[in-house]
C-alpha cells in the first residue's frame, strides 16, 4: 500500500476515534479543510511540518501514530 494512503487512513482512524470532523482537525492544525480531505484520501504528498500540525491536532505522538498496522504492512 502507498505511504500516502497509509498515512491518510491512519489520520482518518484517529480523527474518528477522537470524534471530530475533518474541519475540526483542519482548524486545530491551521490548515485548509480541503487539504485535510486530500491527506485523508491519500492524494497529498504531505510535508513534515504539516504532519507535525496534524499530529498535534489529533493529540498523538509520532511514535504512537506510526505504530499502526497500516505501517507495519509496509515492511
C-alpha positions as a Python dict, from the first residue, in 0.01 Angstrom:
ca = {
    (1, 'X'): (0, 0, 0),
    (2, 'X'): (123, 351, -81),
    (3, 'X'): (261, 554, 214),
    (4, 'X'): (25, 844, 137),
    (5, 'X'): (-275, 610, 154),
    (6, 'X'): (-149, 453, 480),
    (7, 'X'): (-95, 797, 630),
    (8, 'X'): (-443, 913, 530),
    (9, 'X'): (-614, 602, 664),
    (10, 'X'): (-436, 642, 997),
    (11, 'X'): (-533, 1010, 1020),
    (12, 'X'): (-895, 923, 946),
    (13, 'X'): (-893, 642, 1204),
    (14, 'X'): (-757, 869, 1479),
    (15, 'X'): (-983, 1160, 1384),
    (16, 'X'): (-1292, 942, 1403),
    (17, 'X'): (-1176, 791, 1734),
    (18, 'X'): (-1144, 1146, 1864),
    (19, 'X'): (-1499, 1215, 1744),
    (20, 'X'): (-1420, 1521, 1538),
    (21, 'X'): (-1463, 1630, 1178),
    (22, 'X'): (-1208, 1700, 908),
    (23, 'X'): (-1298, 2064, 950),
    (24, 'X'): (-1228, 2048, 1324),
    (25, 'X'): (-886, 1888, 1281),
    (26, 'X'): (-802, 2127, 996),
    (27, 'X'): (-895, 2422, 1216),
    (28, 'X'): (-687, 2294, 1509),
    (29, 'X'): (-394, 2224, 1275),
    (30, 'X'): (-431, 2562, 1100),
    (31, 'X'): (-462, 2403, 756),
    (32, 'X'): (-738, 2415, 495),
    (33, 'X'): (-1022, 2160, 518),
    (34, 'X'): (-978, 2065, 153),
    (35, 'X'): (-610, 1995, 222),
    (36, 'X'): (-718, 1773, 514),
    (37, 'X'): (-955, 1586, 283),
    (38, 'X'): (-680, 1522, 29),
    (39, 'X'): (-449, 1399, 308),
    (40, 'X'): (-709, 1151, 434),
    (41, 'X'): (-773, 1028, 80),
    (42, 'X'): (-403, 966, 12),
    (43, 'X'): (-376, 1229, -259),
    (44, 'X'): (-136, 1464, -81),
    (45, 'X'): (242, 1433, -51),
    (46, 'X'): (239, 1594, 291),
    (47, 'X'): (530, 1792, 436),
    (48, 'X'): (688, 1705, 769),
    (49, 'X'): (568, 2039, 908),
    (50, 'X'): (206, 1958, 821),
    (51, 'X'): (248, 1609, 969),
    (52, 'X'): (353, 1778, 1291),
    (53, 'X'): (50, 2011, 1284),
    (54, 'X'): (-195, 1726, 1221),
    (55, 'X'): (-48, 1502, 1491),
    (56, 'X'): (-67, 1787, 1743),
    (57, 'X'): (-431, 1849, 1644),
    (58, 'X'): (-500, 1476, 1692),
    (59, 'X'): (-310, 1487, 2024),
    (60, 'X'): (-97, 1186, 1929),
    (61, 'X'): (280, 1132, 1935),
    (62, 'X'): (480, 1047, 1625),
    (63, 'X'): (566, 702, 1761),
    (64, 'X'): (203, 630, 1851),
    (65, 'X'): (89, 745, 1507),
    (66, 'X'): (331, 527, 1312),
    (67, 'X'): (289, 226, 1544),
    (68, 'X'): (-9, 103, 1345),
    (69, 'X'): (-91, -199, 1133),
    (70, 'X'): (-115, 34, 833),
    (71, 'X'): (259, 98, 852),
    (72, 'X'): (360, -250, 971),
    (73, 'X'): (236, -389, 640),
    (74, 'X'): (490, -171, 456),
    (75, 'X'): (793, -355, 600),
}
